[in-house]
Amino acid sequence: MPEIIFDTNVLSNFSLAGRLDLLRELYPTSACCTLAVRGRILKLEIEAEMIRIKRPNPF
């Protein structure tokens, strides 16, 4: 059983910031999430990418 189970709120915040890599680095084998949460995060990442494509960063 994993030591840490992430919910959608935590993962979506890291995902929208583009920093899921931090969680992977800090908790490589001791954390997990449900398949439903993974699906939601994937959907959020796709939506965020679509927004970035439509509105390029002005900087």
Buried (B, 14 or more C-beta within 10 A) or exposed (E): EEEEEBEBEBBBEBBBEEEBEEBEEEBEEEBBBEEEBBEBBEEBBEEBEEEEEEEEEEE
